[in-house]
């Protein structure tokens, strides 16, 4: 999985439409191998982003879990600590 795509399930507050679309955009960029499609491919690229975003939102809306929701700030702090440890060792 692309490391820029973040987990969106089981957070409080739930993932926003913008977060879902950003994840879809990253996925389509990764699969297509292009961060900026040519003019000829722009429509197909945009359609793919919308389709992936729709499927992602559908998935998030229908997933269930018994685990308590994660706090976004706590998870972000953990990620910063992991990054600091990883890059400090370099």
C-alpha positions as CSV (number, residue, x, y, z in Angstrom):
1,X,0.0,0.0,0.0
2,X,1.1,3.5,-0.7
3,X,2.5,5.0,2.5
4,X,0.6,8.2,1.9
5,X,-2.8,6.5,2.2
6,X,-3.9,6.6,5.8
7,X,-6.3,4.4,7.6
8,X,-9.7,6.0,7.7
9,X,-11.8,3.4,9.5
10,X,-12.8,3.6,13.2
11,X,-11.8,7.2,14.0
12,X,-13.6,9.8,16.0
13,X,-14.7,12.0,14.3
14,X,-15.2,9.9,11.2
15,X,-13.3,10.4,8.0
16,X,-14.4,13.5,6.0
17,X,-15.2,13.5,2.3
18,X,-12.0,15.3,1.7
19,X,-9.9,12.6,3.4
20,X,-11.7,9.9,1.4
21,X,-11.1,11.8,-1.8
22,X,-7.4,12.4,-1.0
23,X,-7.0,8.7,-0.3
24,X,-8.7,7.9,-3.6
25,X,-6.5,10.4,-5.5
26,X,-3.3,8.8,-4.0
27,X,-4.5,5.3,-5.0
28,X,-5.2,6.4,-8.6
29,X,-1.9,8.2,-8.8
30,X,-0.1,5.1,-7.6
31,X,-1.9,2.7,-9.9
32,X,-1.6,4.9,-12.9
33,X,2.0,5.8,-12.3
34,X,1.2,9.5,-12.8
35,X,0.7,12.4,-10.4
36,X,-0.6,14.6,-13.2
37,X,-2.3,12.9,-16.1
38,X,-2.0,14.2,-19.7
39,X,-4.9,16.3,-21.0
40,X,-6.0,13.2,-23.0
41,X,-6.2,11.1,-19.9
42,X,-7.6,13.7,-17.5
43,X,-11.3,12.6,-17.8
44,X,-10.5,8.9,-17.2
45,X,-8.2,9.9,-14.3
46,X,-11.0,12.0,-12.7
47,X,-13.6,9.3,-13.2
48,X,-11.4,6.8,-11.5
49,X,-10.8,9.1,-8.5
50,X,-14.5,9.6,-8.1
51,X,-15.3,5.8,-8.5
52,X,-12.6,4.9,-5.9
53,X,-13.8,7.6,-3.5
54,X,-17.4,6.3,-3.8
55,X,-16.3,2.7,-3.2
56,X,-14.1,3.8,-0.3
57,X,-17.0,5.8,1.3
58,X,-19.3,2.8,0.8
59,X,-16.8,0.5,2.5
60,X,-16.3,2.9,5.5
61,X,-20.1,3.3,5.9
62,X,-20.6,-0.4,6.1
63,X,-17.7,-1.6,8.2
64,X,-18.4,-2.5,11.8
65,X,-16.1,-3.1,14.7
66,X,-16.4,-3.7,18.4
67,X,-13.2,-1.7,19.1
68,X,-13.5,1.8,20.5
69,X,-12.9,4.6,18.0
70,X,-9.3,5.9,17.8
71,X,-8.5,9.5,18.6
72,X,-7.0,11.3,15.6
73,X,-4.6,13.4,17.8
74,X,-3.3,10.4,19.7
75,X,-2.7,8.5,16.5
76,X,-1.0,11.5,14.9
77,X,1.3,11.9,17.9
78,X,2.3,8.2,17.7
79,X,3.1,8.6,14.0
80,X,5.3,11.6,14.7
81,X,7.1,9.7,17.4
82,X,7.7,6.7,15.0
83,X,9.0,9.1,12.3
84,X,11.3,10.9,14.7
85,X,12.7,7.6,15.9
86,X,13.1,6.3,12.3
87,X,14.8,9.4,11.0
88,X,16.9,10.0,14.2
89,X,18.6,6.7,13.6
90,X,19.8,7.7,10.1
